[in-house]
Amino acid sequence: MNHHECSVTDNPGRNAAGILNRVRSAVRSLACGDIRHGDGRHLTAQTPPPPPNNKLPVVRSVVRRLRRSLPALLLCLPLMLGFSTGAQAQATLSIEGPDNTSEGNSGSQDLTYTVSLSQRVTGNVIWRVCFSGMATRDTTGGATPPLGSDYQVRDNSFRNPIIGSNCSSNAALGTGVTSLSSTFVGVRIFGDTTPEPDETIIATLEFVGDAPDGVTLGTSTATFNILDDDTRDITITPGPQVFEGGSASFTITADDELANDLTINLTVSEDETGIRDYVDDTNEGTTTLTLPAGVRTATFEVPTVRDMTDEPDGAVTVTVNNGDGYTVGSPGSAEVTVSDQTHELSVTLDNEDGSEGNSGITDAATLTFTIDPPRPQDFRINICAAGTAER
């Protein structure tokens, strides 16, 4: 009796021909009832020739063959479905960038990007990577980048910078290749000592020309942050003593000019021992001051409240708190004395009695004014003269 031998291999090829052969093998298995187990044994269903003019033995033979083939068919079914799904999947081209990196104070660092395919393809996939973001790119290509430049786009093995274009050179993933460590898609970042915000580089992957059949873009962008690690020392000094109702003045100073605006965190407080209260509650607590780019110093003022209460002198204190982009130097806190408005004023007159004489000015009287305690600021005294003498 003649019958066909058919089998389903354990590791078929992943190309179209392999899938087709697998389907054909499964179809033959159903047709002839000869299917191999994983250990190589056959499940063979032999169909005897039917007796003349009697169909019942033929039906029984078919039923027996199906019953014998069913276990092997069930084993083949998941594998056949898996290949059907795999045949429909498309390859994706994706990019992965480096981790965020601190810039350093000098020199440079080379960072690479990885471009990969999710599965093998037939033919070349041609692509490039274009760069954008907040970071400033050097387009001169010089060995020493211009002041303020953050990075260069580099070619293969970082030998030469790419000048003029924001994009890398074209590259290809060829037949059978699934990944490429991007030695010619990379950036070189430069260190400096200028305090500045963290800066972003965005790498965007794109096809050159039309996308190949069966290939789509997966993860097409990779965002990388150049982390600033430069700081300025911030100090504070007090202004002169003030009278209540005036403003206490403080000077905030950076140890060098700033490349960008810098926000300084401050705390305002006062000595409220006893009845002293020179600063309104709305002006106490935490606040901020912005040091503009290009300068080193700024003035911070705290208004005080004038009242009619006789109270001891007090003090307003401003403290520099930690913040981004700076460190607290020394001194980090300053105090301005606030004097009370209530002072005792007295006046004395010498030479109370004098002769007028016959001519000219004789026996002039002197007024002496005394204030206790002394006032921190100049003030005016109004004097009114009265009496029986004619003025």
Phi, psi and omega in degrees: 000135179266134172213157180273149172252127181222154184211162174244117184285157182280333185224071181289164177294156182267001181273178184298321181297320179297318179297316180298316179299322181294317179298316179300320181297318180294320179297316179297323180299319178293325184287318188255347177073021181244097185234137181275141166285174177297334181271007175095349180291150180265144163255103189250128174247115181260131182256110180288154177296138183289146175295156180298134172058029178222108183272344184299315177299327180294315179298315180299322180296318179297317180298316180299320182294319179294320181297321179288329184275341188300314181302316180293324179296319179296324176294326182283334190301312180300322180294321178294319179294322179299319179289328177296318178294316181298327182291335182272344184291145177257152175283143178242141177256124186227162179235143175230130184261174179284168175286157176303141187223139173289143187288330186083172183265346180198175178071201183213164177225138179258128183235135184247160178243148179249125176250132186219155172255143182286338178201167182294148179228165175262123182096172182272141172253112185260132186211171172207169180235130178248146188243142177210188178122185183286331183295148183267122182269137175278121180254003183278329180079009181285160179294326176252113184291153177298153178302132180096350178283141183254329184199163172237148168272128187246157180266199185308126178061017176063025181288320186226143174284152175269121187257138172088323184256149174273000185245155177285173172292157177294143178223167184219144167254117188273182181303127177083351180267136182249344181208159179212118173287120196286078177289341176243022164229097183203170177230150173245116181260151186246140177274153176206178180244021182265119175296132183199163177294159171300145185237147188250137170243126179248119177260125182244122180273136178213153174286148170264113187081199181287147176293136178298154177301134176080008180234130177232165176280133174263251174282109189257354178230148176224119182258129183233137181250127170275113185273123179286133179238023181255141180225164174243143173279131180245128178235168181220140177230150183273155171271191182287164174300145183234160175268145181305138187100341175270184180249129175283129186250140179226147179248122177262129187229134171262152183285353176200165179296152184261141175280334180221161175304143181231126179268125181255133178269130184231157171232129179255131178214170178213161176276110183254029179299135180068230184261005183289132177200094186255347184241131177296145183302329182292342180259003177261165178098200184277145177203182181226158173224139180257123171272118183290155176299142176088358179237170179243335186232157174209152181259135177239127183241143177240112178292143176249165185255132176267135178218179182258010181277132175279113187217158179293162174297151179231191181214144173253131182242134174240129182241135175276125178260163178297151178197179181283135173087004179204163172239154180277118179272197179235125003280145178256003179213147181217155185225136177241130179283137177245122182265145179287152180286334187279111177227153179268123180250129178231157181222140177233151181234123176265161179056058182296326179248130180212155178270144183282333183076179182266339180197164177069195182251124179227154174050056177293143178264145180242129175263133178240122180255136180230132177240135184222123358283168181300148178270144180285348184228156176296152175210163184254140176244126176270129182245131175242129180255139181209166178148190183273344180288146180278130182259000000 
